Amino acid sequence: MVGVGAIAARQYSSSAEQELAPAEPVAEEDRLRAAAYALLARLLVRPPTAESLDEVRGLSGDQSDLGQAYTALASAAASRDAETIGREYHDLFIGVGRGELLPYASYYLTGFVNGKPLAALRSTMRDLGIARDPSFKDPEDHIGALMGIMAGLISGGFGPPATLATQRSFFDAHVAPWATHLFGDLETAKSAAFYRPVGTIGRLLMEIEETAFRMT
């Protein structure tokens, strides 16, 4: 079984520092989809390092809503250092007792952490041959981990790239029911500055994916 922790790669790791390493070539459209999911995974599993923040500063986008969100994220990164963003991440997702947001499917769908959505996700992961990385301390239904799983399914991070039907099945079961809501909350969170455009990117990507899957 292949481990899951943060971003799509030949082996998942909660360090979020590995690059996408497809098992097979993928279409350019799918490569871009996987890269978008992987970016969200890197930024949501843990705050960016100084090195990864430099990469975010180099992002650019077109005049589409999603492209403008990438540009806004690059601008937010350019005006902040990793330490400042780390404090923001703590306030948003960790806090003293709890953060402003609880980024777990179980919480958004049931009001409780470690609920039935987590059990259902673990069953799906077993079916797909995806194992939890022991170094990843959060439950597997953390939004960052789910973004990483989607990136891996698309790119071939767990072996051959998953079929579109498998991608859609995972998305519909474990991402679509709640992720747009979480990203919308992130856009308007009191503690969010750098992470506000992250929320916008996530929300727009979820909307694009939902529309595209409905058309297949």
C-alpha positions as CSV (number, residue, x, y, z in Angstrom):
1,M,0.0,0.0,0.0
2,V,1.1,3.6,-0.7
3,G,1.2,6.1,2.2
4,V,-0.8,9.3,2.4
5,G,0.3,12.4,4.3
6,A,0.5,15.5,2.3
7,I,1.0,15.9,-1.4
8,A,1.0,13.6,-4.4
9,A,4.3,11.9,-5.1
10,R,5.6,8.4,-5.6
11,Q,5.4,8.1,-1.8
12,Y,3.2,10.5,0.2
13,S,4.9,12.3,3.1
14,S,3.5,14.6,5.6
15,S,6.6,16.8,5.1
16,A,4.8,18.3,2.1
17,E,8.2,18.8,0.4
18,Q,8.1,16.1,-2.3
19,E,7.3,17.0,-5.9
20,L,4.8,15.3,-8.1
21,A,6.3,12.1,-9.5
22,P,3.8,10.5,-11.9
23,A,4.1,6.8,-12.4
24,E,2.9,7.4,-16.1
25,P,2.7,10.4,-18.3
26,V,-0.5,12.3,-17.8
27,A,-2.3,14.8,-20.1
28,E,-1.4,18.4,-19.7
29,E,-4.9,19.2,-18.4
30,D,-4.6,16.6,-15.7
31,R,-1.1,17.7,-14.9
32,L,-2.4,21.2,-14.2
33,R,-5.3,19.8,-12.1
34,A,-2.9,17.7,-10.1
35,A,-0.6,20.6,-9.5
36,A,-3.5,22.8,-8.3
37,Y,-4.5,20.1,-5.8
38,A,-0.9,19.6,-4.7
39,L,-0.5,23.3,-4.1
40,L,-3.5,23.3,-1.8
41,A,-2.2,20.2,0.0
42,R,1.2,21.8,0.6
43,L,-0.3,24.9,2.0
44,L,-3.0,23.3,4.1
45,V,-1.2,20.3,5.7
46,R,1.3,22.7,7.3
47,P,2.5,26.3,6.8
48,P,5.0,26.9,4.0
49,T,8.7,26.8,4.6
50,A,10.8,29.8,3.4
51,E,11.8,27.7,0.4
52,S,8.3,26.7,-0.6
53,L,7.1,30.3,0.0
54,D,9.6,31.5,-2.6
55,E,7.9,29.1,-5.1
56,V,4.5,30.6,-4.2
57,R,5.8,34.1,-4.8
58,G,6.6,33.0,-8.3
59,L,3.0,32.0,-9.2
60,S,1.2,33.9,-11.9
61,G,-2.2,33.7,-13.4
62,D,-4.3,34.8,-16.3
63,Q,-7.4,37.1,-16.2
64,S,-9.8,34.3,-15.1
65,D,-11.1,34.2,-11.6
66,L,-8.8,31.3,-10.7
67,G,-5.8,33.0,-12.4
68,Q,-6.5,36.2,-10.4
69,A,-6.6,34.2,-7.2
70,Y,-3.2,32.7,-8.0
71,T,-1.9,36.3,-8.6
72,A,-3.4,37.4,-5.3
73,L,-1.7,34.5,-3.5
74,A,1.7,35.4,-5.0
75,S,1.2,39.0,-3.9
76,A,0.2,37.8,-0.3
77,A,3.4,35.7,-0.2
78,A,5.6,38.5,-1.4
79,S,4.5,40.7,1.5
80,R,4.9,38.2,4.3
81,D,7.6,35.9,5.7
82,A,7.3,32.2,6.7
83,E,7.2,33.0,10.4
84,T,4.3,35.4,9.9
85,I,2.4,32.9,7.8
86,G,3.2,30.2,10.4
87,R,1.5,32.2,13.1
88,E,-1.5,32.8,10.8
89,Y,-1.7,29.0,10.1
90,H,-1.6,28.3,13.9
91,D,-4.5,30.8,14.6
92,L,-6.6,29.4,11.7
93,F,-6.1,25.6,12.2
94,I,-4.5,24.9,15.6
95,G,-5.1,27.7,18.1
96,V,-5.1,27.4,21.8
97,G,-7.5,24.5,22.3
98,R,-8.7,24.8,18.7
99,G,-8.2,27.0,15.7
100,E,-10.7,29.3,14.1
101,L,-11.5,26.5,11.6
102,L,-11.5,22.8,12.0
103,P,-10.5,21.5,8.6
104,Y,-11.9,18.0,8.8
105,A,-14.7,16.4,6.8
106,S,-16.2,14.8,9.9
107,Y,-16.6,18.1,11.6
108,Y,-18.1,19.9,8.6
109,L,-20.6,17.0,8.0
110,T,-21.5,15.9,11.5
111,G,-20.2,18.6,13.9
112,F,-17.8,16.1,15.5
113,V,-14.2,15.2,14.7
114,N,-13.4,11.5,14.0
115,G,-16.9,10.7,12.9
116,K,-18.5,8.5,10.2
117,P,-17.1,10.4,7.3
118,L,-13.6,9.5,8.5
119,A,-14.5,5.8,8.8
120,A,-15.9,5.9,5.3
121,L,-12.8,7.6,4.0
122,R,-10.6,5.0,5.6
123,S,-12.6,2.3,3.9
124,T,-12.2,3.9,0.5
125,M,-8.5,4.4,1.1
126,R,-8.1,0.7,1.9
127,D,-9.9,-0.2,-1.3
128,L,-7.6,2.1,-3.3
129,G,-4.5,0.8,-1.6
130,I,-3.7,4.1,0.1
131,A,-2.3,3.9,3.7
132,R,-2.0,6.6,6.3
133,D,1.5,7.9,6.8
134,P,2.2,7.4,10.6
135,S,4.1,10.7,10.6
136,F,1.0,12.6,9.6
137,K,-0.7,13.3,13.0
138,D,-4.1,14.6,11.9
139,P,-7.0,12.4,10.9
140,E,-7.0,11.4,7.2
141,D,-10.1,13.6,6.5
142,H,-8.0,16.8,6.9
143,I,-8.6,19.0,3.9
144,G,-4.9,19.1,3.1
145,A,-4.7,15.3,3.0
146,L,-7.7,15.0,0.8
147,M,-6.3,17.5,-1.6
148,G,-3.1,15.4,-1.7
149,I,-5.1,12.2,-2.4
150,M,-6.8,13.9,-5.3
151,A,-3.5,15.0,-6.6
152,G,-2.1,11.5,-6.4
153,L,-5.1,9.9,-8.0
154,I,-4.8,12.3,-11.0
155,S,-1.0,12.2,-11.4
156,G,-0.3,8.6,-10.7
157,G,1.2,9.2,-7.2
158,F,-0.2,5.8,-6.1
159,G,0.7,3.8,-9.2
160,P,-1.0,4.2,-12.6
161,P,-3.2,7.4,-12.7
162,A,-6.7,6.6,-11.6
163,T,-9.5,6.5,-14.1
164,L,-11.8,9.5,-14.3
165,A,-14.6,7.4,-12.8
166,T,-12.4,6.6,-9.8
167,Q,-11.4,10.3,-9.4
168,R,-15.1,11.3,-9.6
169,S,-16.2,8.6,-7.1
170,F,-13.6,9.8,-4.6
171,F,-14.4,13.4,-5.1
172,D,-18.1,13.0,-4.9
173,A,-17.9,10.9,-1.7
174,H,-15.2,12.6,0.3
175,V,-14.6,16.1,-1.1
176,A,-17.6,17.6,-2.8
177,P,-20.0,17.4,0.2
178,W,-18.0,19.8,2.3
179,A,-14.8,21.2,0.8
180,T,-16.4,24.2,-0.9
181,H,-17.9,25.2,2.4
182,L,-14.6,25.0,4.2
183,F,-12.8,27.0,1.5
184,G,-15.6,29.6,1.7
185,D,-15.1,29.9,5.4
186,L,-11.3,30.2,4.9
187,E,-11.9,33.2,2.5
188,T,-13.8,35.1,5.2
189,A,-12.0,33.8,8.4
190,K,-10.9,36.6,10.7
191,S,-7.4,35.2,11.0
192,A,-6.9,34.8,7.3
193,A,-4.6,37.1,5.3
194,F,-2.2,34.9,3.3
195,Y,-4.7,32.1,3.5
196,R,-7.6,34.1,2.1
197,P,-6.6,33.6,-1.6
198,V,-5.8,30.0,-0.7
199,G,-9.5,29.7,0.2
200,T,-10.5,31.4,-3.1
201,I,-8.3,29.0,-5.1
202,G,-9.8,26.0,-3.3
203,R,-13.4,27.2,-3.7
204,L,-12.9,27.9,-7.4
205,L,-11.1,24.6,-8.0
206,M,-14.0,22.7,-6.3
207,E,-16.5,24.5,-8.5
208,I,-14.6,23.7,-11.7
209,E,-14.2,20.1,-10.7
210,E,-17.8,19.6,-9.8
211,T,-18.9,21.1,-13.1
212,A,-16.4,19.0,-15.1
213,F,-17.3,15.8,-13.4
214,R,-21.0,16.4,-14.0
215,M,-20.2,16.7,-17.7
216,T,-18.5,13.3,-17.9
